[in-house]
Amino acid sequence: MAIDAEAVPVIPRGVRLHHDTVRGIWVLLAPERTITLDPIGHAILTQIDGTSSLRKIVSQLAAQYDATPEQISGDVGDFVRGLADRRILDLTL
């Protein structure tokens, strides 16, 4: 199921991005879970500020990576939906 483009992803309290300096990787720390991020996941999460809609995040990433929003919207939506389904990310309208 696709996410509404006007939904605003929010990193909830208790979840945070963390740079693991020992391994040189970015991880998402959640209660009792650690998720290793690839560069794409990190790029998406760094755009999440709690006020920007999914449409705006896709637009910013498209500009940053010289792509069209249509090219990346599916991947961004799937990533956000996956985290929301695992209750690691909140979505508000």
Buried (B, 14 or more C-beta within 10 A) or exposed (E): EEBEBEBBBBBEEEBEBEEEEEEEBBBBBBEEEEBEBEEBBBBBBBBBEEEBBBBBBBBBBBEEEEEEBEEBBEEBBEBBBEBBEEEBBBBEE
